[in-house]
C-alpha cells in the first residue's frame, strides 16, 4: 500500500507551453491563466497533488512569474504551509552565465542538490496546460505494481487543432505513444497522424534516485527535454509503462481551445466530470455574492463572486468582480476579473482579460471559430 506524503514529492513546470497562448501570457505564465470563473490553471494539478497526500511540491518557474507567486503566496489554501516539505518556488538561477531553462532537464538540473536532500522515494512531475482532476495515488500504485522504471499518464483523443497549427520547436513538444501490453514501445515527437492517439498528458512518476541519475547524465550531455532526450533513447533499457487516464481532460493549446474549454464547462455534465473528484482549491478572496439586479436576464452562465449583473448575459463565463450594466448584452463570452461592460454595449465571442472596459454603446463581436481577445487593462 502506498504511504501518504512520505511516498512522493511533486514537481510542476508552469511555463512549458507558454508560447502556445502568447495573448494570455504577456504578463503571466500558462499556470496562472484564469480558468472556470475563479481558478487558475495550476490550481487543478496542485490540488490533485495535495489531495493525493503529496505535500512536498516544487514549482519550477522560468519567467513572468510575479502573478503566479502572488496567487500561490505561501501555499496556505492548498495546506502547504508545513515545517517539513510544503511549497517551494524555484526561479531560474541568477548567475552571470545562466539563462532561463528550455526543457525539464535544465530546470531539474538546477535543483539536483535539493532533490538529493529529500526523503521521498518517488517524484511525480507535471505541466499545467492540462486541466484535470487527477488521482496521483492511483498513478503511483500502478507504477509500483507494474515494477516500472517510469510511468507516463496518457489519454486517448484526437489532436487539438491548435497543436496541429503550431508545429515549431519553440512552442513546446508534445508526444504520442505506441503501447504494447501496457509498455511504451515508441514515443513520437510532434506527430501529425490523424485520428485518436495515445496522447501524453505530461504527467509521470519515477523513483527519485533514478530521476537524479537521468537528469545528471542528460545535463552533462547538453540535453534539454525529458521525454525526447532522456526517455525516448532509453525505451529498450527502461521499463516505461503507460497509465491510461479516462477522466475529464481539458487541454489548452491556443486561444481558441482556451475559449472552447471554458465554454464546455457551461454543460453540467462536463462541470461535474471535472469537479466530481478531488476538491479543487484556489486563492481565497472574500467578496459579496454575485448580485442580479431586477430586470437582468441571465441564461446558462458561470459567474464567480463579486459580480454585478444588470443587463443580459447568455452562455458566458464571468470571473470575479465583473460588471454588466443595464442595457448591456453579453453572449458566448469570457470576461475575466474586473471587466466592465457599460450600458448599451454588446459583446459576443469575446475573451476579455482582467480589468477591461467596454464603453457604453460599443459593439465587439467575434465568431465561434475566432473569438476576439482584448488585453489586460484595455478600454474599448
VMD Tcl script that draws the C-alpha trace (Angstrom):
set ca {
  {0.00 0.00 0.00}
  {1.30 3.47 -0.90}
  {2.07 5.62 2.10}
  {0.94 9.22 2.38}
  {3.07 12.32 1.89}
  {6.34 10.48 2.53}
  {5.97 8.39 -0.63}
  {6.27 11.09 -3.29}
  {7.20 14.69 -3.93}
  {5.82 16.78 -6.79}
  {7.47 18.98 -9.40}
  {5.34 21.33 -11.51}
  {6.50 23.13 -14.65}
  {4.30 26.22 -15.13}
  {5.98 27.72 -18.24}
  {6.35 24.73 -20.55}
  {3.70 25.69 -23.11}
  {3.55 29.48 -22.76}
  {4.27 30.01 -26.46}
  {1.02 28.29 -27.41}
  {-1.04 31.14 -25.94}
  {1.00 34.34 -26.48}
  {-2.06 36.53 -25.98}
  {-2.65 35.22 -22.47}
  {0.96 35.01 -21.23}
  {2.13 38.52 -22.00}
  {2.10 39.39 -18.28}
  {1.72 35.91 -16.78}
  {2.62 32.27 -17.42}
  {0.48 29.32 -18.51}
  {-0.01 28.18 -14.91}
  {-1.59 31.45 -13.80}
  {-4.07 31.84 -16.67}
  {-7.59 32.25 -15.20}
  {-9.95 29.35 -15.86}
  {-13.52 28.31 -14.98}
  {-14.60 31.66 -13.46}
  {-12.48 31.59 -10.29}
  {-9.47 29.30 -10.71}
  {-6.01 29.40 -12.28}
  {-4.72 26.53 -14.41}
  {-2.18 25.48 -11.76}
  {-4.95 25.01 -9.19}
  {-6.03 21.71 -10.75}
  {-2.66 19.92 -10.77}
  {-1.64 21.47 -7.44}
  {-4.91 20.48 -5.75}
  {-4.71 16.99 -7.26}
  {-1.26 16.54 -5.75}
  {-2.17 17.78 -2.28}
  {-5.44 15.78 -2.27}
  {-3.31 12.73 -3.14}
  {-1.23 13.31 0.01}
  {1.71 14.87 -1.83}
  {2.74 17.76 0.40}
  {6.27 18.47 -0.79}
  {5.82 20.34 -4.08}
  {8.29 22.35 -6.14}
  {7.22 24.84 -8.82}
  {9.94 25.48 -11.42}
  {9.14 28.99 -12.67}
  {11.02 30.47 -15.61}
  {9.70 33.95 -16.43}
  {6.64 36.16 -15.91}
  {6.17 34.56 -12.50}
  {5.03 37.54 -10.42}
  {1.34 36.75 -10.99}
  {1.84 33.10 -10.02}
  {3.76 33.96 -6.87}
  {1.01 36.37 -5.86}
  {-1.59 33.64 -6.45}
  {0.25 30.86 -4.61}
  {1.69 33.03 -1.82}
  {2.72 30.65 0.98}
  {0.52 27.81 -0.29}
  {-1.88 28.06 2.65}
  {-5.02 27.39 0.58}
  {-3.50 24.04 -0.51}
  {-2.36 23.09 3.02}
  {1.30 23.55 2.03}
  {2.47 25.68 4.95}
  {4.49 22.96 6.65}
  {7.61 22.51 8.73}
  {8.72 19.65 6.50}
  {8.01 19.77 2.80}
  {5.47 22.37 1.74}
  {5.59 24.64 -1.29}
  {8.91 25.54 -2.93}
  {9.06 28.06 -5.78}
  {12.34 27.85 -7.73}
  {13.07 30.80 -10.05}
  {15.77 30.46 -12.76}
  {19.31 30.88 -11.50}
  {20.64 34.44 -11.44}
  {24.27 33.57 -12.18}
  {26.04 35.64 -14.85}
  {26.23 32.84 -17.44}
  {22.85 31.24 -16.76}
  {19.74 31.57 -18.91}
  {16.11 30.64 -18.37}
  {15.77 26.90 -18.85}
  {14.32 25.44 -22.05}
  {13.15 21.96 -21.08}
  {12.63 19.94 -17.94}
  {16.24 18.68 -17.89}
  {17.71 22.14 -17.43}
  {15.13 23.02 -14.81}
  {15.71 19.91 -12.71}
  {19.49 20.06 -13.14}
  {19.36 23.27 -11.16}
  {17.73 21.57 -8.16}
  {19.69 18.30 -8.03}
  {21.15 19.16 -4.63}
  {17.63 19.83 -3.36}
  {16.40 16.50 -4.76}
  {19.29 14.61 -3.15}
  {18.32 16.05 0.25}
  {14.69 14.90 0.08}
  {13.40 11.72 1.72}
  {10.52 10.73 -0.57}
  {11.02 7.63 -2.68}
  {9.14 8.83 -5.79}
  {8.80 12.00 -7.82}
  {5.71 12.98 -9.82}
  {6.18 15.63 -12.49}
  {3.54 17.58 -14.40}
  {2.89 20.59 -16.61}
  {-0.07 22.95 -16.27}
  {-1.52 23.12 -19.79}
  {-3.80 20.18 -18.97}
  {-6.83 20.78 -16.73}
  {-7.59 17.56 -14.91}
  {-8.74 16.26 -11.53}
  {-6.04 13.61 -11.25}
  {-5.56 10.81 -8.72}
  {-1.80 10.66 -8.22}
  {-2.14 7.90 -5.62}
  {-3.62 5.63 -8.29}
  {-0.76 6.52 -10.65}
  {1.90 5.70 -8.04}
  {0.11 2.48 -7.11}
  {0.04 1.34 -10.75}
  {3.70 2.29 -11.11}
  {4.70 0.13 -8.16}
  {2.51 -2.82 -9.14}
  {3.97 -2.91 -12.68}
  {7.54 -2.70 -11.40}
  {8.09 0.21 -13.80}
  {11.09 2.50 -14.04}
  {8.91 5.32 -15.36}
  {5.14 5.56 -15.73}
  {3.59 8.17 -18.03}
  {-0.08 9.15 -17.99}
  {-1.93 9.47 -21.29}
  {-5.45 9.85 -22.59}
  {-6.99 8.86 -25.91}
  {-8.00 11.82 -28.03}
  {-7.62 13.43 -31.43}
  {-5.06 16.17 -31.84}
  {-6.27 19.62 -30.78}
  {-6.37 21.88 -33.81}
  {-4.18 24.44 -32.05}
  {-1.32 21.98 -31.72}
  {-1.60 20.91 -35.34}
  {-1.17 24.53 -36.40}
  {1.86 25.24 -34.20}
  {4.36 22.60 -35.25}
  {7.50 24.54 -34.37}
  {10.02 23.56 -31.74}
  {9.88 26.88 -29.91}
  {6.25 26.25 -28.99}
  {6.98 23.16 -26.94}
  {6.97 19.48 -27.80}
  {4.05 17.13 -27.43}
  {4.12 13.36 -27.57}
  {2.13 10.30 -28.52}
  {2.94 6.64 -27.79}
  {2.86 3.17 -29.20}
  {1.84 0.85 -26.37}
  {2.20 -2.93 -26.20}
  {0.92 -4.80 -23.12}
  {0.99 -1.57 -21.16}
  {4.58 -0.73 -22.07}
  {5.60 2.31 -24.11}
  {7.49 0.95 -27.12}
  {7.75 4.12 -29.20}
  {7.49 7.84 -28.48}
  {6.54 10.19 -31.32}
  {7.56 13.84 -31.10}
  {5.15 16.40 -32.61}
  {3.44 13.80 -34.85}
  {0.86 14.68 -37.49}
  {-1.19 11.48 -37.72}
  {-4.93 11.99 -37.78}
  {-7.45 10.16 -35.64}
  {-7.46 9.20 -31.98}
  {-3.97 8.95 -30.48}
  {-2.37 7.84 -27.21}
  {-1.69 11.43 -26.18}
  {0.80 12.15 -23.39}
  {-0.56 14.25 -20.52}
  {2.99 15.19 -19.48}
  {2.35 13.61 -16.09}
  {4.80 10.94 -14.96}
  {6.26 9.21 -11.92}
  {9.62 7.59 -11.22}
  {11.96 6.90 -8.33}
  {13.75 9.99 -7.04}
  {17.20 8.37 -7.24}
  {16.61 7.29 -10.85}
  {15.48 10.79 -11.77}
  {18.66 12.27 -10.29}
  {20.83 9.86 -12.29}
  {18.96 10.50 -15.54}
  {18.99 14.29 -15.19}
  {22.64 14.39 -14.18}
  {23.66 12.35 -17.24}
  {21.41 14.27 -19.64}
  {22.58 17.69 -18.46}
  {26.24 16.75 -18.87}
  {25.49 15.84 -22.50}
  {23.68 19.12 -23.16}
  {20.22 17.55 -23.42}
  {17.11 19.60 -22.63}
  {13.86 17.68 -22.94}
  {12.96 14.83 -20.61}
  {10.71 12.81 -22.90}
  {12.57 13.46 -26.17}
  {16.19 13.39 -24.97}
  {16.06 11.16 -21.89}
  {13.23 8.63 -22.23}
  {12.97 8.13 -25.99}
  {16.57 6.85 -26.48}
  {16.23 4.55 -23.43}
  {12.96 2.78 -24.20}
  {14.83 -0.51 -24.65}
  {16.67 -0.11 -21.35}
  {13.98 1.37 -19.12}
  {10.61 -0.17 -18.34}
  {8.43 2.78 -19.33}
  {4.79 1.99 -18.58}
  {1.72 3.82 -19.87}
  {-1.08 4.77 -17.47}
  {-4.40 5.36 -19.22}
  {-6.46 8.18 -17.75}
  {-10.15 8.03 -18.58}
  {-11.42 11.05 -16.65}
  {-12.17 14.56 -17.86}
  {-9.29 16.31 -19.64}
  {-9.16 19.89 -20.93}
  {-6.01 20.64 -22.95}
  {-5.05 24.28 -23.61}
  {-3.23 24.56 -26.93}
  {-4.20 28.04 -28.22}
  {-6.62 30.88 -27.53}
  {-9.40 29.01 -29.34}
  {-9.03 25.90 -27.18}
  {-8.90 28.12 -24.08}
  {-12.22 29.63 -25.13}
  {-13.75 26.26 -26.01}
  {-12.65 24.51 -22.79}
  {-14.14 27.26 -20.64}
  {-17.39 27.17 -22.60}
  {-17.60 23.36 -22.30}
  {-17.97 23.81 -18.55}
  {-21.31 25.53 -19.07}
  {-22.60 21.99 -19.67}
  {-23.40 20.46 -16.27}
  {-22.15 17.06 -17.41}
  {-18.66 18.42 -18.12}
  {-18.66 20.54 -14.99}
  {-19.50 17.54 -12.84}
  {-16.91 15.41 -14.64}
  {-14.13 17.87 -13.83}
  {-15.10 18.73 -10.26}
  {-16.59 15.45 -9.01}
  {-13.23 14.06 -7.88}
  {-10.86 15.82 -5.51}
  {-11.69 19.27 -4.20}
  {-10.02 21.97 -6.29}
  {-8.61 24.79 -4.16}
  {-7.70 28.32 -5.19}
  {-6.67 31.61 -3.64}
  {-9.33 32.88 -1.25}
  {-10.84 36.28 -1.95}
  {-13.56 37.47 0.39}
  {-16.27 39.17 -1.63}
  {-20.00 39.58 -1.75}
  {-22.14 37.09 -3.69}
  {-22.98 37.99 -7.28}
  {-25.92 40.40 -7.49}
  {-28.60 40.02 -10.16}
  {-30.49 43.32 -10.33}
  {-34.17 43.34 -11.19}
  {-34.59 43.33 -14.95}
  {-31.39 41.41 -15.66}
  {-31.69 38.39 -17.95}
  {-29.26 35.54 -17.31}
  {-29.16 32.18 -19.06}
  {-26.53 29.42 -18.80}
  {-23.86 31.47 -17.04}
  {-20.96 30.53 -14.75}
  {-20.32 33.52 -12.50}
  {-17.85 33.93 -9.66}
  {-18.47 36.04 -6.57}
  {-18.46 39.84 -6.60}
  {-20.20 40.28 -9.97}
  {-22.94 42.82 -10.64}
  {-25.38 41.85 -13.39}
  {-27.91 44.45 -14.57}
  {-28.03 43.60 -18.30}
  {-28.41 40.43 -20.39}
  {-25.85 37.61 -20.13}
  {-26.09 34.31 -22.01}
  {-23.75 31.33 -22.40}
  {-20.82 33.09 -20.73}
  {-18.15 32.66 -18.06}
  {-17.72 35.59 -15.66}
  {-14.80 35.88 -13.27}
  {-14.75 37.80 -10.00}
  {-15.91 41.39 -9.93}
  {-17.35 41.59 -13.46}
  {-19.95 44.31 -14.02}
  {-22.56 44.19 -16.79}
  {-24.52 47.44 -16.83}
  {-28.20 47.94 -17.62}
  {-28.93 47.52 -21.32}
  {-25.61 45.76 -21.99}
  {-25.62 42.39 -23.74}
  {-23.04 39.63 -23.25}
  {-23.24 36.39 -25.20}
  {-20.82 33.47 -25.68}
  {-18.02 35.33 -23.93}
  {-15.36 35.01 -21.24}
  {-14.94 38.07 -19.03}
  {-12.04 37.94 -16.61}
  {-11.77 39.63 -13.23}
  {-12.78 43.29 -13.03}
  {-14.13 43.57 -16.59}
  {-16.83 46.21 -17.08}
  {-19.41 46.17 -19.86}
  {-21.03 49.60 -19.83}
  {-24.67 50.46 -20.59}
  {-25.85 49.62 -24.07}
  {-22.63 47.83 -25.07}
  {-22.88 44.47 -26.84}
  {-20.24 41.72 -26.92}
  {-20.26 38.24 -28.42}
  {-17.49 35.63 -28.74}
  {-15.18 37.82 -26.69}
  {-12.30 36.93 -24.36}
  {-11.68 39.98 -22.18}
  {-8.63 39.84 -19.93}
  {-8.57 41.37 -16.44}
  {-9.86 44.91 -15.90}
  {-11.04 45.50 -19.48}
  {-13.69 48.16 -20.06}
  {-16.11 48.13 -22.99}
  {-17.52 51.65 -23.28}
  {-21.23 52.45 -23.48}
  {-22.81 51.67 -26.81}
  {-19.78 49.86 -28.26}
  {-20.09 46.53 -30.05}
  {-17.44 43.78 -30.09}
  {-18.17 40.58 -31.97}
  {-16.01 37.61 -32.90}
  {-17.08 34.20 -34.15}
  {-17.18 30.69 -32.72}
  {-14.03 29.86 -34.73}
  {-12.23 33.13 -33.99}
  {-13.08 34.72 -30.63}
  {-11.86 38.29 -30.18}
  {-9.27 38.83 -27.43}
  {-8.78 42.12 -25.56}
  {-5.64 42.51 -23.47}
  {-5.49 43.37 -19.78}
  {-6.40 46.95 -18.73}
  {-7.57 47.96 -22.22}
  {-10.53 50.27 -22.78}
  {-12.52 49.89 -25.97}
}
mol new
graphics top color blue
foreach p $ca { graphics top sphere $p radius 0.5 }
foreach p [lrange $ca 0 end-1] q [lrange $ca 1 end] { graphics top cylinder $p $q radius 0.2 }
display resetview
